[in-house]
Amino acid sequence: MNQLYFIAFKSILSKEINRFTRIWLQTLVPPAITMTLYFLIFGNLVGSRIGEMGGVTYMEFIAPGLIMMSVITNSYSNVASSFYSAKFQRNLEELLIAPVPHYVLIAGYVGGGVARGLCVGLIVTLVAMFFVDISLHHVGLVVMTVFLTSVLFSLGGLINAIYAKSFDDISIIPTFVLTPLTYLGGVFYSLSLLPPFWQGVSALNPIVYMINVFRYGFLGFADISVPLSIGIMIGFCIALWTLAYYLVSRGIGLKV
C-alpha cells in the first residue's frame, strides 16, 4: 500500500512539474528578468551610492534577499493557481474520491510548489553571479532555508486556494499581504539600521527570519539569532501543514 501511495504522490508531483515547465516562458523566465532589473537598479545604480552594508557591498547584501523573494513568490503562486484551477475545473473531486490519503494529495501539490521555488531560486542565483561573487558561508543552512521557505509558502498557497471562491481571490493575499511583508522583511536593508520600535515590529514579520538565515548562509552574519529563525520557520511549516490537512480532510472550501 505504501508503494501505491508513493506512486500517487509521484503522479501528482510529475503533473505539477510538467505544468510549470511546459509554460516556462511564463513561469521561469519572468523572475530572471525581474531580478536582473533589481540588481541593475537597486544593486548597481543605488548601491553604488549607499556603499557597504554589514561589511560587504550593497549588491552582495541584497543578493540573498532577492533570491529568497523570488522563491517565496513562485512557491506560493504555483500551488495557489494550480490547486484552485483543479478545484474550479472540478478535477480535484477525482483526487478526493481516490483511495489516497489526504496527506499524499497535499504533499504532491506542495512538492510541485517546492520544485518551482527551487528552480527559480537556482535561476536567480545564476543571474546574481553576473553581478556579484557568490560565496557560501554555510551550504547546509542555505539548502535547508530555501527548502523550508518553499514548503511554507507552498502550503500558504494551498490554503489560499482552498478558501478562494474566484480567480480574483488568488491575487488578494500576494498583493496585500505577501508583497508588503516581503519588502519589509529586510531584503534591501539591515534591521540594525531601524529604531528599536521598528525592530520590534519587524520581529512580527515571519519573512524577516527566513531572509535572516538565508543571508547568514551566504555572508556569515545575521541580525537575529539563527536557531530562533530556524525554529520559527519549522513552527510555521508545522502549523500550516496541520491547517491544510484539517481543511482538506474536512472538505472545507473544496467546492466552488
C-alpha positions in Angstrom: 0.0 0.0 0.0 2.8 2.4 0.8 4.2 1.8 -2.7 0.8 2.8 -4.2 0.8 6.0 -2.1 4.3 6.8 -3.4 3.0 6.3 -7.0 0.1 8.6 -6.3 2.5 11.2 -4.9 4.8 10.9 -7.8 2.0 11.2 -10.3 0.7 14.5 -8.7 4.2 15.8 -8.4 5.1 15.0 -12.0 1.9 16.7 -13.2 2.7 19.8 -11.2 6.3 19.9 -12.5 5.2 19.3 -16.1 2.6 22.1 -15.7 5.1 24.9 -14.9 7.9 23.6 -17.1 5.6 23.4 -20.2 5.0 27.1 -19.9 8.5 28.0 -18.8 8.3 31.3 -20.7 5.6 32.4 -18.2 6.9 30.7 -15.1 10.7 30.6 -15.1 11.9 33.5 -17.4 10.0 36.4 -15.8 11.6 36.0 -12.4 15.0 36.1 -14.0 14.2 39.3 -15.9 12.7 40.9 -12.8 15.7 40.1 -10.6 18.1 41.3 -13.3 16.3 44.7 -13.1 16.5 44.7 -9.3 20.3 44.0 -9.5 20.8 46.8 -12.1 18.6 49.4 -10.4 19.0 48.7 -6.7 22.3 46.9 -6.7 24.3 48.8 -9.2 22.8 52.3 -9.5 21.5 52.8 -5.9 24.1 50.5 -4.3 27.0 52.5 -5.6 25.8 55.5 -3.7 25.0 53.5 -0.5 28.3 51.8 -0.2 28.9 48.9 2.2 26.4 47.3 4.5 27.4 44.8 7.1 31.0 44.8 5.8 30.0 43.8 2.2 28.9 45.7 -0.9 25.3 46.6 -1.1 24.8 44.4 -4.1 26.2 41.4 -2.1 24.0 42.3 0.8 20.7 42.3 -1.2 21.5 39.2 -3.3 20.3 36.6 -0.8 17.2 38.6 -0.1 16.3 38.9 -3.8 16.9 35.1 -4.3 14.6 34.4 -1.3 12.0 36.9 -2.6 11.7 35.0 -5.9 11.5 31.7 -4.1 8.7 32.9 -1.9 6.6 34.4 -4.7 6.9 31.5 -7.1 6.3 28.7 -4.5 3.2 30.5 -3.3 1.7 31.3 -6.7 2.4 27.9 -8.2 0.3 26.0 -5.7 -2.4 28.7 -5.3 -3.1 28.8 -9.1 -2.7 25.1 -9.7 -4.9 23.9 -6.8 -7.6 26.5 -7.4 -7.7 25.6 -11.2 -8.2 21.9 -10.2 -11.0 23.0 -7.9 -12.6 25.3 -10.4 -12.5 22.7 -13.2 -13.7 20.0 -10.8 -10.6 17.8 -11.4 -10.0 17.9 -7.7 -13.1 15.7 -7.0 -11.4 12.8 -8.8 -8.4 13.0 -6.5 -10.6 13.3 -3.4 -12.6 10.2 -4.1 -9.4 8.2 -5.0 -8.2 5.7 -2.3 -5.3 8.1 -1.5 -4.7 9.7 1.9 -5.2 13.4 2.1 -1.6 14.0 3.1 -0.4 12.4 -0.2 -2.5 14.9 -2.1 -1.2 17.8 -0.1 2.4 16.6 -0.4 2.1 16.3 -4.2 0.9 19.9 -4.7 3.4 21.2 -2.1 6.1 19.3 -3.8 5.3 21.0 -7.1 5.5 24.4 -5.4 8.8 23.5 -3.9 10.2 22.3 -7.2 9.3 25.6 -8.9 10.6 27.6 -6.0 13.9 25.8 -6.1 14.2 26.1 -9.9 13.5 29.8 -9.8 15.9 30.2 -6.9 18.6 28.5 -8.9 18.0 30.6 -11.9 18.1 33.8 -9.9 21.3 32.7 -8.2 22.9 32.2 -11.6 21.7 35.7 -12.6 23.2 37.1 -9.4 26.6 35.5 -10.3 26.8 38.0 -13.2 26.7 40.9 -10.7 28.4 39.7 -7.5 30.8 37.0 -6.4 28.6 34.4 -4.8 30.3 32.7 -1.8 28.6 30.3 0.6 29.4 30.6 4.3 27.2 27.6 5.3 25.9 25.4 2.4 23.7 23.3 4.7 21.8 26.3 6.1 21.3 27.7 2.6 19.7 24.5 1.3 17.6 24.0 4.5 16.3 27.5 4.5 15.3 27.6 0.8 13.6 24.2 1.2 11.7 25.2 4.4 10.7 28.5 2.9 9.4 26.8 -0.3 7.4 24.3 1.8 6.0 27.1 4.0 4.7 29.3 1.1 3.6 26.3 -0.9 1.3 25.4 2.0 0.3 29.1 2.2 -0.7 29.0 -1.5 -2.7 25.8 -1.0 -4.6 27.3 1.9 -5.3 30.4 -0.1 -6.6 28.3 -3.0 -8.9 26.3 -0.6 -10.5 29.5 0.7 -10.6 31.2 -2.7 -14.0 31.5 -4.4 -12.8 33.1 -7.6 -9.6 33.7 -9.5 -9.5 37.2 -8.1 -9.2 35.8 -4.6 -5.9 34.2 -5.6 -4.3 37.6 -6.0 -5.6 39.2 -2.8 -3.1 37.6 -0.4 0.0 38.1 -2.6 -0.9 41.7 -3.3 -2.0 42.9 0.1 -0.1 40.6 2.5 2.8 38.8 0.8 4.3 41.7 -1.1 4.4 44.2 1.8 5.8 41.5 4.2 8.5 40.7 1.7 9.6 44.3 1.1 9.6 44.9 4.8 11.4 41.7 5.5 14.9 43.1 5.3 15.6 42.4 1.7 17.0 45.9 1.0 18.2 47.0 4.5 19.6 45.7 7.7 17.3 45.6 10.7 20.1 47.1 12.8 19.5 50.4 10.9 16.0 50.6 12.2 15.0 52.4 15.5 14.2 50.0 18.4 10.5 50.3 18.0 10.5 49.3 14.3 13.0 46.5 15.1 10.3 45.1 17.4 7.6 45.5 14.8 9.8 43.7 12.2 10.2 40.8 14.6 6.5 40.1 14.0 7.2 39.5 10.3 8.0 35.8 9.6 9.8 36.6 6.3 12.4 38.5 8.3 13.6 35.2 9.9 13.8 33.4 6.6 15.9 36.1 4.9 18.0 36.4 8.0 19.1 32.8 8.0 19.5 32.7 4.2 21.7 35.8 4.3 23.7 34.2 7.1 24.3 31.1 4.9 25.8 33.3 2.2 27.5 36.1 4.1 28.1 34.7 7.6 26.3 37.4 9.7 22.7 37.8 10.9 20.6 40.4 12.6 18.6 37.8 14.6 19.5 34.5 16.3 19.9 31.8 13.6 18.5 28.9 15.8 15.5 31.1 16.7 14.9 31.8 13.0 15.1 28.2 12.1 12.7 27.2 14.9 10.2 29.8 13.7 10.3 28.5 10.2 9.8 24.9 11.3 6.9 26.0 13.6 5.2 27.8 10.7 5.6 24.8 8.4 4.0 22.5 11.0 1.2 24.9 11.7 0.3 25.5 8.0 0.6 21.7 7.3 -1.8 21.0 10.1 -4.3 23.6 8.9 -4.1 22.4 5.3 -4.6 18.8 6.4 -7.6 19.8 8.5 -9.2 21.8 5.7 -8.7 19.1 3.1 -9.8 16.2 5.3 -13.0 18.1 6.3 -13.7 19.2 2.7 -13.8 22.8 3.7 -13.7 25.2 0.8 -13.1 22.5 -1.8 -16.2 23.3 -3.8 -16.5 26.5 -5.9 
